[in-house]
Amino acid sequence: GGGGGGGVRRRRRREAGGGRTERRRRRGRSRSRSRSRRGRNDSVGGGGAAIGPYGSGDHRHDVDTFINQNMLEARVAHALRTMTVEEQKKVMGTDGGENSFVLIDRVKSPNAVVMSRIRKLESVR
């Protein structure tokens, strides 16, 4: 097999055409999934009470806000709504635990994160 030389050739090509690939790489980096990044959906679901580490005080409103703010799919919303109140609070992070209430600009797939949280709780049951 002549598989050994391929890596060297590729590396040389990247160095030779450095300007274009560097620009492309930089452009890709601007779409980071940084936790501190805001902007796209800052005001989604506004108007209600502020959601603190223990929710707003109105649990049903918190569930609706969580679903809308994180743009969850119907199947994920249904899975969340069919859980007990305590489990819902753990999934949403309104139990004062480690989970975050706002996912939309912090993770790639809020639906996957919420389903993962739900599965984790169901496996403990």
C-alpha positions in Angstrom: 0.0 0.0 0.0 1.0 3.5 -0.7 -1.1 5.1 2.1 1.9 6.7 3.9 2.6 9.6 1.6 -1.0 11.0 1.4 -0.8 12.9 4.6 2.4 14.7 3.7 1.0 15.7 0.3 -2.2 17.0 1.8 -0.2 19.0 4.4 2.0 20.6 1.7 -1.0 21.6 -0.3 -2.6 23.3 2.7 0.6 25.3 3.4 0.9 26.3 -0.3 -2.6 27.6 -0.6 -2.7 29.0 2.9 -4.5 32.3 2.3 -7.8 30.8 1.0 -8.0 27.9 3.5 -7.2 30.2 6.4 -10.0 32.5 5.4 -12.4 29.6 5.2 -11.4 28.3 8.6 -11.9 31.8 10.2 -15.4 32.2 8.7 -16.4 28.8 10.1 -15.2 29.8 13.5 -17.5 32.8 13.6 -20.5 30.5 14.0 -19.2 29.2 17.4 -21.6 27.6 19.9 -20.2 29.7 22.7 -22.3 29.9 25.9 -21.8 33.6 26.1 -23.1 34.3 22.6 -26.5 36.0 22.5 -28.5 37.9 19.9 -30.7 35.6 17.8 -33.5 35.0 20.3 -32.9 37.3 23.2 -36.5 38.3 23.6 -38.3 35.0 22.9 -41.1 34.3 25.3 -40.8 37.7 27.0 -43.5 39.4 28.9 -43.9 36.9 31.8 -42.2 36.7 35.2 -38.5 36.3 35.2 -37.3 32.7 35.3 -34.9 32.3 38.3 -33.1 29.2 39.5 -36.4 28.0 40.9 -38.7 29.1 38.1 -41.2 31.9 38.1 -43.6 30.5 40.6 -46.1 29.4 38.0 -45.0 25.9 37.0 -47.3 25.4 34.0 -46.2 28.8 32.6 -42.5 27.7 33.1 -43.1 24.5 31.1 -44.8 26.5 28.3 -42.0 29.1 28.3 -39.3 26.4 28.3 -40.9 24.7 25.3 -41.4 27.9 23.4 -38.1 29.6 24.2 -36.1 26.5 23.2 -38.3 25.8 20.2 -38.9 22.2 21.1 -40.5 19.8 18.7 -44.0 18.5 19.5 -42.8 15.0 20.5 -40.2 16.4 22.9 -42.8 18.8 24.4 -45.2 15.9 24.8 -42.5 13.8 26.5 -41.8 16.7 28.9 -45.5 17.4 29.7 -46.2 13.7 30.5 -43.6 13.7 33.3 -44.2 14.4 37.0 -43.8 18.0 38.2 -40.5 17.2 40.0 -39.1 15.5 36.9 -40.2 18.5 34.7 -38.4 20.8 37.1 -35.2 18.7 36.9 -35.3 18.7 33.1 -35.9 22.5 32.9 -33.4 23.3 35.6 -36.0 25.1 37.8 -35.2 22.7 40.7 -32.1 24.7 41.4 -29.9 22.0 39.9 -27.2 22.1 37.3 -29.5 22.0 34.2 -29.9 25.2 32.2 -33.3 26.7 31.3 -32.2 28.5 28.1 -30.7 26.1 25.5 -31.5 27.6 22.1 -28.2 29.6 21.7 -26.1 27.4 23.9 -26.4 23.9 22.3 -26.6 22.6 18.8 -29.8 20.6 19.3 -32.1 21.6 22.2 -34.4 18.7 21.3 -31.6 16.2 21.8 -30.5 17.8 25.1 -34.0 17.7 26.5 -34.6 14.1 25.4 -31.2 13.1 26.9 -32.2 14.7 30.2 -35.6 12.9 30.1 -33.9 9.5 29.3 -31.5 10.0 32.2 -34.3 10.6 34.6 -36.3 7.6 33.3 -33.3 5.3 33.8 -33.0 6.4 37.5 -36.7 5.7 38.1 
